[in-house]
Structures are given as C-alpha cells and as structure tokens.
Amino acid sequence: MVYYDIHTHHLPVHPEDVAIVNCLASPSNAGTGLFHSVGIHPWYIHNEEEQLAELKRQAMLPGVVAIGETGLDKLAEASLERQQEIFKASAAFAENLGIFLIIHCVKAWDELIALKKELKPRMPWVIHGFRGNAALAKQLIRQGFYLSFGEHFNSEALREAWPDYLFTETDDRKIDIRTVYQNLSTSLNLPLESFAAQVVTNVQSTLHLP
C-alpha cells in the first residue's frame, strides 16, 4: 500500500512512503533527491525581488513538483497587498511549470477565492492543513480548490472533500503519515485500504505524481 504525504517539513518516517518535503526559498534547501515543494511563506516575506528570483531558480530543480507553500495570512506581518503580489507570482510559476500550488490561508478566504476567479488557474490549487468547517469546505470545493488534511481536521469537512477533493499531509507535525491515514479513514468509516486507494487515484490523476 502506498502512502502519500503531499506537504511535510520532515523526512518520511518510512523511506518507502512518498513525501513532498517543503522548503522555504533559500539557496541550499532544494534538490536533495526527494520530491520537494518550494515557496515563499507569507510569514517570511522580506525582500520580494530577491526571494522571487531565488524561487524561480529553485522551481527548476529536479524533484520540485509543487510551488508553495504560499498564501494569504491576515495575522502575518507583511501587508496583504505584498502577500498577494507574492501569491500571484508563485501561481504564475506553477502555471508555467505545469505543477500544483500548495496554499496557506488564514482569515483571508474571500481574498483567496477572488484571486482564483481572477487568475483562472489550470493547475490544481491545494489548501494545506485544512481545519475549517463543512460549509467552508463546500464553498471552496465549489470554486475548484482541493483540501489537504493532517493531524487535526473537521470530520464533516472531510466528508465534503471525500472522495475526489482530498489529500493527506503531516505538515510540521511529528506524526507518521500512516497515522494520518488511519485517523482519516476511521472518521470516514472506511477500510484503510479503500481510503488509501482513493488517495492514490487523487494524487496520480490530479497532481500527476507517480
């Protein structure tokens, strides 16, 4: 059985599991042989021009399969306008490279939906670590977003995303992706094997990972 962790800050507990290890855009973080995502987190915006140039360079490295995490966070120090500029540039990189976008969003759902309507992306936009309620999940799915669930989740939102709009992750938590699978499948009252098979389908058909 294959386990996919589409967003993590740690190496996988089991080397045979498939993990996309997140890297902030910095000169020596990417290209180490695993799958990677590279991005400029809204908490760490400090020099947009240099950061975007470095992100563009890293996005071309072997093994980079996603841009992010990037996003909008109204609790971050950078202004929302600066965050939106970084987000638009990051989304453009994802479009040009034909890879998906991993999104961090805090208290800026209306703005995020507005950006999706404005940019009309072809590539998938995945909201990582989704903990919102079922109503928000339904609204986002209606707009074409995908949701990634980890250690903490709303079970009703999970049901909204099942089966076609759901992914799995560990983020920065020291938890095994296999535990996440078990918790999510239990919440859905599904056999672990059935849940895992659907995640494989979603990852391969939507994110185009092996």
Backbone bond lengths (Angstrom), bond angles and torsions (degrees), N, CA, C in turn:
res aa  C-N    CA-C-N  psi(-1)  N-CA   C-N-CA  omega(-1)  CA-C   N-CA-C  phi
1 M - - - 1.468 - - 1.528 108.98 -
2 V 1.327 116.22 133.93 1.460 121.33 -178.05 1.527 109.50 -95.60
3 Y 1.326 116.05 135.75 1.462 122.19 176.94 1.531 108.79 -114.53
4 Y 1.324 115.90 130.35 1.466 121.56 -179.69 1.519 110.32 -113.75
5 D 1.324 115.56 128.49 1.461 123.31 173.65 1.526 105.94 -116.48
6 I 1.341 116.53 100.64 1.473 118.14 -170.59 1.521 113.62 -82.92
7 H 1.351 117.09 -5.87 1.467 118.92 178.55 1.521 109.35 -156.13
8 T 1.323 115.58 108.81 1.455 119.94 179.61 1.520 109.83 -145.67
9 H 1.322 114.59 155.66 1.466 121.24 175.41 1.530 110.80 -107.34
10 H 1.324 116.87 9.16 1.460 121.61 -177.95 1.531 109.95 -129.68
11 L 1.321 115.63 157.33 1.451 119.32 170.68 1.525 109.05 -68.45
12 P 1.334 118.15 148.49 1.470 119.45 -178.19 1.519 112.13 -64.08
13 V 1.334 115.11 146.67 1.461 121.10 176.88 1.527 109.77 -62.60
14 H 1.329 115.65 -41.44 1.459 121.81 179.13 1.524 108.12 -109.19
15 P 1.325 118.66 115.58 1.467 121.09 -174.54 1.518 114.04 -56.91
16 E 1.325 118.30 -24.26 1.461 119.95 -178.95 1.530 112.78 -78.90
17 D 1.331 118.03 -13.08 1.458 120.43 176.74 1.524 110.15 -73.17
18 V 1.331 116.95 152.32 1.465 122.24 -177.37 1.532 108.68 -95.82
19 A 1.332 115.96 117.50 1.461 120.66 -176.91 1.522 110.84 -127.38
20 I 1.326 115.54 140.79 1.459 122.12 171.52 1.523 107.01 -105.33
21 V 1.319 115.92 105.46 1.462 121.74 -174.72 1.520 108.92 -86.18
22 N 1.329 116.02 124.89 1.457 121.42 -176.75 1.514 111.34 -81.03
23 C 1.338 115.75 140.27 1.461 122.21 176.45 1.518 108.84 -130.96
24 L 1.311 116.62 131.90 1.457 118.77 165.36 1.515 108.13 -66.56
25 A 1.300 116.70 150.42 1.464 119.50 -177.92 1.523 109.82 -70.08
26 S 1.328 115.52 102.21 1.453 122.07 176.47 1.520 107.41 -147.55
27 P 1.321 119.31 157.82 1.468 120.38 -165.67 1.512 117.30 -59.73
28 S 1.329 119.85 -25.95 1.467 118.23 -170.09 1.515 114.26 -123.72
29 N 1.326 118.27 19.04 1.465 119.76 -173.69 1.519 114.84 -90.86
30 A 1.316 118.11 -25.21 1.464 119.40 -169.63 1.522 110.80 -105.83
31 G 1.321 114.48 174.87 1.452 120.73 173.24 1.509 114.65 72.34
32 T 1.341 117.95 34.47 1.459 120.16 -177.34 1.521 112.58 -97.35
33 G 1.330 118.45 6.79 1.452 120.03 175.68 1.511 114.74 110.83
34 L 1.328 118.83 -21.03 1.450 122.35 174.10 1.523 108.49 -89.47
35 F 1.341 116.06 172.33 1.456 118.61 166.63 1.526 108.50 -68.68
36 H 1.337 115.12 145.47 1.468 119.70 -179.52 1.515 110.52 -137.43
37 S 1.329 114.24 154.25 1.460 121.82 160.92 1.520 106.74 -117.53
38 V 1.325 115.74 144.67 1.457 120.65 178.09 1.519 108.36 -127.02
39 G 1.321 115.46 137.92 1.453 117.92 -176.56 1.512 113.15 -166.37
40 I 1.316 114.78 171.37 1.468 123.03 177.41 1.525 106.92 -112.45
41 H 1.306 115.49 106.16 1.460 121.86 -178.74 1.525 109.37 -70.19
42 P 1.335 118.65 141.17 1.473 119.71 -179.30 1.520 114.51 -60.86
43 W 1.322 118.51 -19.52 1.461 120.29 176.72 1.529 111.97 -73.44
44 Y 1.321 117.34 -22.07 1.461 120.51 -169.37 1.526 112.98 -120.76
45 I 1.321 116.58 35.33 1.457 120.68 174.85 1.527 108.04 -83.65
46 H 1.340 116.36 121.65 1.475 118.15 -179.67 1.514 112.73 -139.14
47 N 1.321 118.59 -31.61 1.464 121.48 177.61 1.520 107.37 -145.12
48 E 1.329 115.65 88.54 1.462 120.64 -168.86 1.519 113.22 -56.93
49 E 1.316 117.73 -44.25 1.462 120.02 -174.60 1.527 110.85 -62.78
50 E 1.335 116.93 -48.29 1.458 120.35 179.50 1.533 111.55 -66.81
51 Q 1.330 116.16 -41.27 1.460 119.68 -178.87 1.533 111.68 -64.31
52 L 1.325 116.58 -41.10 1.458 119.41 179.86 1.520 111.49 -69.21
53 A 1.312 117.62 -36.19 1.463 120.21 176.75 1.528 110.34 -63.74
54 E 1.328 116.46 -42.22 1.460 120.12 179.09 1.528 111.03 -68.78
55 L 1.335 116.59 -38.85 1.458 119.99 177.47 1.526 110.56 -61.76
56 K 1.318 116.96 -42.88 1.468 120.76 179.15 1.530 110.57 -60.85
57 R 1.346 116.08 -40.01 1.470 119.80 179.12 1.527 110.23 -66.09
58 Q 1.327 116.27 -47.71 1.467 119.60 -176.19 1.522 112.48 -67.84
59 A 1.313 116.31 -31.71 1.463 119.60 -178.05 1.520 112.07 -61.86
60 M 1.333 117.49 -20.66 1.455 122.06 -179.02 1.527 112.73 -88.42
61 L 1.333 117.62 -6.00 1.461 120.44 -176.26 1.529 111.42 -71.21
62 P 1.332 116.83 149.78 1.465 119.78 176.80 1.528 111.22 -59.02
63 G 1.318 116.13 141.20 1.451 120.74 177.13 1.506 114.75 89.91
64 V 1.323 118.81 -8.65 1.463 121.12 177.36 1.521 108.45 -82.68
65 V 1.325 116.05 116.78 1.467 121.11 -173.92 1.524 113.00 -118.14
66 A 1.339 117.17 0.50 1.464 120.41 -179.71 1.518 109.44 -157.08
67 I 1.330 115.45 153.88 1.461 122.47 171.36 1.520 107.48 -103.22
68 G 1.333 115.88 131.63 1.447 120.55 178.76 1.523 111.71 138.54
69 E 1.286 122.91 171.95 1.431 111.32 11.37 1.519 110.89 -86.95
70 T 1.289 115.43 143.72 1.450 123.20 173.95 1.517 106.70 -128.26
71 G 1.316 117.69 169.58 1.458 115.34 178.64 1.500 115.14 162.78
72 L 1.335 113.57 -162.59 1.455 123.34 -178.33 1.521 108.82 -126.88
73 D 1.326 116.05 131.47 1.460 120.85 -177.14 1.515 108.23 -145.51
74 K 1.326 116.85 109.57 1.467 120.62 -177.11 1.527 112.65 -72.98
75 L 1.324 117.23 -5.36 1.465 120.33 175.45 1.534 111.72 -95.91
76 A 1.327 117.45 -5.54 1.464 121.53 -178.99 1.521 110.66 -77.51
77 E 1.333 115.05 158.68 1.464 120.28 -178.57 1.523 112.00 -71.12
78 A 1.321 118.09 -38.98 1.463 121.35 -179.44 1.525 110.08 -64.39
79 S 1.319 116.53 144.70 1.459 120.27 179.79 1.524 110.22 -64.48
80 L 1.310 115.79 156.03 1.463 120.11 179.07 1.526 110.44 -61.91
81 E 1.318 116.90 -33.88 1.463 120.48 178.85 1.526 111.03 -63.34
82 R 1.325 117.35 -43.85 1.473 120.45 177.18 1.517 110.81 -64.16
83 Q 1.316 116.68 -41.73 1.460 120.45 178.21 1.525 111.08 -61.32
84 Q 1.317 117.01 -40.48 1.463 120.73 179.92 1.522 111.15 -65.65
85 E 1.322 117.37 -36.87 1.473 120.25 177.29 1.526 110.74 -62.95
86 I 1.336 116.24 -46.64 1.459 120.27 178.25 1.526 110.41 -62.86
87 F 1.318 116.18 -41.70 1.456 120.55 -178.76 1.526 111.10 -62.11
88 K 1.318 117.09 -46.19 1.466 120.40 -179.14 1.527 111.03 -62.54
89 A 1.320 116.42 -41.64 1.469 119.47 178.67 1.522 110.51 -65.24
90 S 1.333 116.93 -40.90 1.465 121.15 179.65 1.522 110.70 -64.61
91 A 1.317 116.23 -42.84 1.462 120.33 178.49 1.524 110.74 -62.62
92 A 1.328 117.24 -37.07 1.466 120.97 177.91 1.525 110.93 -65.28
93 F 1.344 117.20 -39.97 1.471 120.37 175.79 1.526 109.71 -58.79
94 A 1.337 116.32 -47.27 1.467 120.45 -179.26 1.528 110.94 -59.38
95 E 1.324 116.42 -42.99 1.466 119.90 179.32 1.521 111.29 -63.06
96 N 1.322 115.93 -45.88 1.468 120.22 -176.71 1.521 112.20 -65.39
97 L 1.325 116.36 -33.91 1.466 120.89 -178.26 1.524 112.89 -90.15
98 G 1.336 117.04 -11.55 1.454 119.89 -179.00 1.512 113.63 71.10
99 I 1.347 116.43 36.62 1.465 121.15 179.04 1.522 109.42 -126.37
100 F 1.336 116.82 166.14 1.460 118.86 -172.89 1.526 112.27 -87.25
101 L 1.338 114.72 166.25 1.459 123.20 -176.12 1.517 109.25 -112.44
102 I 1.344 116.93 129.54 1.464 122.91 177.25 1.524 108.06 -102.14
103 I 1.330 116.30 125.00 1.469 121.66 -168.20 1.519 112.05 -116.60
104 H 1.327 114.42 132.81 1.469 124.35 170.34 1.527 106.45 -103.89
105 C 1.322 117.87 126.11 1.463 119.86 -179.95 1.518 110.22 -139.65
106 V 1.328 115.96 127.36 1.465 122.21 176.26 1.528 108.63 -132.85
107 K 1.326 115.42 115.07 1.461 123.01 174.02 1.533 113.58 58.79
108 A 1.342 116.50 28.06 1.470 120.11 -179.03 1.524 110.96 -138.36
109 W 1.329 115.53 39.17 1.464 119.58 -175.23 1.528 112.17 -66.90
110 D 1.321 117.63 -41.19 1.466 120.00 179.91 1.525 110.54 -61.93
111 E 1.325 116.06 -42.50 1.464 120.12 179.45 1.528 111.39 -65.76
112 L 1.337 116.18 -37.86 1.464 119.97 179.20 1.529 110.82 -65.81
113 I 1.317 116.48 -44.93 1.463 120.04 178.37 1.529 110.50 -62.28
114 A 1.340 116.44 -39.58 1.460 119.71 178.42 1.529 111.29 -61.73
115 L 1.331 117.06 -38.94 1.470 120.62 178.11 1.525 111.13 -65.37
116 K 1.318 116.72 -38.53 1.468 118.63 179.14 1.528 110.92 -65.15
117 K 1.321 115.89 -40.45 1.462 119.63 177.88 1.525 111.08 -66.09
118 E 1.332 116.47 -36.33 1.461 120.97 -179.77 1.531 111.47 -71.05
119 L 1.330 116.99 -46.53 1.460 120.91 -171.98 1.532 113.49 -85.66
120 K 1.327 116.77 -24.62 1.473 121.77 178.53 1.543 111.96 48.58
121 P 1.326 117.63 59.54 1.479 120.04 -175.76 1.517 112.67 -67.71
122 R 1.315 115.15 148.04 1.469 121.84 172.23 1.527 110.37 -87.25
123 M 1.343 115.89 -33.74 1.458 120.45 -176.97 1.534 110.69 -82.88
124 P 1.334 117.58 152.84 1.464 120.60 -177.64 1.530 112.42 -64.15
125 W 1.320 114.70 140.77 1.468 122.24 170.62 1.530 106.92 -109.35
126 V 1.335 116.33 119.84 1.466 121.90 -175.76 1.525 109.13 -114.50
127 I 1.313 116.98 122.59 1.469 121.54 176.68 1.523 107.92 -87.20
128 H 1.326 115.59 118.02 1.464 118.52 -173.98 1.524 110.84 -88.28
129 G 1.322 114.78 153.70 1.465 121.37 175.51 1.518 112.85 57.44
130 F 1.326 117.78 41.85 1.460 119.93 -174.08 1.523 110.67 -69.54
131 R 1.344 115.29 127.13 1.460 121.22 179.08 1.523 111.83 -126.25
132 G 1.334 116.81 5.43 1.458 120.99 -176.69 1.522 112.47 -68.89
133 N 1.330 114.80 176.32 1.460 120.14 -177.40 1.522 111.56 -85.54
134 A 1.323 115.46 178.52 1.459 120.98 -175.68 1.520 112.19 -65.20
135 A 1.331 117.29 -37.11 1.468 120.25 -178.86 1.525 110.64 -63.77
136 L 1.338 117.02 -43.41 1.457 120.55 178.33 1.522 109.95 -66.83
137 A 1.326 116.93 -41.74 1.463 119.91 178.53 1.521 110.65 -58.40
138 K 1.318 117.03 -45.41 1.471 120.88 -179.49 1.527 110.54 -62.82
139 Q 1.328 116.98 -41.98 1.466 120.68 179.19 1.525 110.97 -61.75
140 L 1.326 116.71 -45.20 1.465 120.57 -178.19 1.527 111.48 -67.50
141 I 1.314 117.07 -42.21 1.462 120.43 179.17 1.524 110.28 -63.49
142 R 1.323 116.76 -38.12 1.458 120.62 177.46 1.529 111.18 -60.33
143 Q 1.329 116.05 -30.49 1.468 120.76 178.75 1.534 112.28 -87.25
144 G 1.339 117.10 0.67 1.456 120.54 175.43 1.511 115.60 94.04
145 F 1.336 118.27 9.54 1.460 120.95 175.44 1.535 109.77 -77.46
146 Y 1.336 114.73 155.14 1.456 122.38 170.38 1.528 107.93 -110.05
147 L 1.329 117.15 152.34 1.461 122.27 -175.94 1.518 109.97 -119.66
148 S 1.330 115.72 134.95 1.459 121.77 177.13 1.522 108.95 -112.84
149 F 1.319 116.23 131.13 1.458 122.45 -174.44 1.525 110.60 -114.56
150 G 1.338 115.03 144.99 1.452 121.00 -178.55 1.516 112.03 -130.12
151 E 1.321 115.41 -137.31 1.468 120.43 -173.83 1.527 112.17 -63.55
152 H 1.334 117.17 -41.41 1.467 121.69 -178.17 1.522 108.89 -112.24
153 F 1.321 116.77 132.36 1.460 120.10 -176.45 1.521 109.90 -158.48
154 N 1.314 114.93 159.83 1.458 122.70 173.77 1.527 107.59 -94.25
155 S 1.304 116.96 121.03 1.462 119.92 -173.13 1.528 112.23 -64.22
156 E 1.321 117.57 -33.52 1.469 119.50 178.84 1.526 111.00 -71.52
157 A 1.322 116.88 -35.84 1.471 119.78 174.89 1.520 110.48 -64.88
158 L 1.322 115.71 -39.06 1.458 120.38 177.36 1.524 110.61 -58.32
159 R 1.320 116.70 -41.05 1.460 120.33 179.37 1.518 111.67 -66.61
160 E 1.319 116.89 -32.97 1.468 119.80 176.71 1.531 110.92 -64.65
161 A 1.318 115.93 -37.55 1.470 120.28 -176.75 1.525 112.53 -79.37
162 W 1.324 117.30 -25.17 1.454 121.38 -178.93 1.531 110.38 -72.81
163 P 1.343 119.36 137.76 1.464 125.82 1.33 1.532 115.10 -99.52
164 D 1.328 118.11 -19.94 1.464 120.02 -163.68 1.528 115.51 -91.35
165 Y 1.325 118.61 -13.42 1.470 120.63 -172.93 1.517 112.34 -115.80
166 L 1.306 117.09 26.73 1.462 121.99 -171.04 1.524 111.72 -119.26
167 F 1.363 114.51 135.96 1.460 121.86 171.21 1.527 108.63 -132.86
168 T 1.330 116.02 173.82 1.467 121.60 -173.77 1.516 110.60 -130.40
169 E 1.333 116.04 148.66 1.465 120.66 -176.29 1.523 110.83 -157.96
170 T 1.343 114.54 166.16 1.472 120.51 171.38 1.521 112.27 -114.46
171 D 1.330 118.57 -16.13 1.467 123.81 -179.09 1.536 108.90 55.24
172 D 1.335 117.72 -131.67 1.465 120.43 -178.41 1.529 112.01 -96.42
173 R 1.326 117.03 9.56 1.462 121.19 -178.10 1.530 110.98 -79.98
174 K 1.305 115.49 144.36 1.465 119.96 175.96 1.521 108.59 -88.45
175 I 1.321 113.08 70.57 1.459 120.70 -178.83 1.526 107.58 -134.32
176 D 1.298 116.51 145.50 1.456 121.95 178.99 1.528 109.13 -76.22
177 I 1.333 118.01 135.98 1.462 120.62 177.76 1.525 110.56 -58.99
178 R 1.312 117.29 -26.88 1.466 119.82 179.30 1.533 111.20 -68.31
179 T 1.325 116.04 -31.74 1.469 119.80 174.05 1.516 110.45 -68.14
180 V 1.329 116.84 -40.18 1.462 120.76 176.67 1.530 109.99 -59.70
181 Y 1.316 117.22 -46.90 1.467 121.03 178.23 1.537 110.41 -56.53
182 Q 1.326 115.61 -45.76 1.461 119.31 -177.95 1.518 110.95 -62.53
183 N 1.340 117.32 -43.97 1.463 120.85 -178.94 1.528 111.54 -65.12
184 L 1.331 116.68 -41.53 1.463 119.86 -178.39 1.520 111.28 -69.97
185 S 1.314 116.78 -43.53 1.466 119.28 180.00 1.526 111.05 -64.92
186 T 1.324 116.94 -37.77 1.467 120.38 177.03 1.518 110.83 -63.43
187 S 1.332 116.81 -42.90 1.463 120.74 179.05 1.524 111.55 -61.24
188 L 1.335 116.37 -33.95 1.469 121.13 179.90 1.530 112.73 -87.59
189 N 1.326 116.44 -0.75 1.471 121.61 -177.45 1.526 111.55 57.59
190 L 1.325 114.84 43.51 1.454 121.15 -179.38 1.524 110.36 -118.41
191 P 1.331 117.41 149.49 1.465 118.87 169.30 1.526 110.01 -61.98
192 L 1.299 116.81 143.68 1.460 121.19 -178.89 1.524 110.95 -55.15
193 E 1.312 117.50 -41.07 1.469 120.85 -177.14 1.522 111.48 -64.25
194 S 1.327 117.79 -38.15 1.468 121.28 179.05 1.519 110.87 -67.88
195 F 1.333 115.60 -42.65 1.466 119.84 177.53 1.522 110.43 -61.22
196 A 1.335 116.34 -48.32 1.465 120.65 -177.84 1.527 111.27 -61.97
197 A 1.320 117.65 -38.26 1.459 120.77 179.93 1.518 111.32 -63.73
198 Q 1.337 116.87 -38.07 1.464 119.58 178.90 1.526 111.18 -69.14
199 V 1.333 117.30 -38.03 1.464 119.90 177.19 1.523 110.19 -62.56
200 V 1.319 117.19 -40.73 1.469 120.39 175.97 1.526 109.97 -57.76
201 T 1.311 117.05 -46.64 1.459 121.37 179.46 1.526 110.72 -59.28
202 N 1.331 117.11 -46.29 1.460 121.08 -178.74 1.525 111.61 -63.15
203 V 1.324 115.94 -45.50 1.461 120.16 -178.08 1.528 111.60 -64.27
204 Q 1.307 115.82 -44.03 1.458 119.24 -175.88 1.524 112.32 -76.13
205 S 1.315 118.18 -37.49 1.461 120.03 -176.62 1.524 113.16 -83.49
206 T 1.338 117.14 -31.69 1.465 120.79 -176.37 1.519 112.57 -98.73
207 L 1.323 117.76 -45.73 1.460 121.63 -177.24 1.524 112.36 -93.19
208 H 1.340 115.81 -13.67 1.479 122.66 177.08 1.526 112.38 60.35
209 L 1.341 114.74 40.57 1.461 120.32 172.64 1.517 109.44 -96.82
210 P 1.337 117.45 153.38 1.472 119.57 178.97 1.520 112.02 -71.71
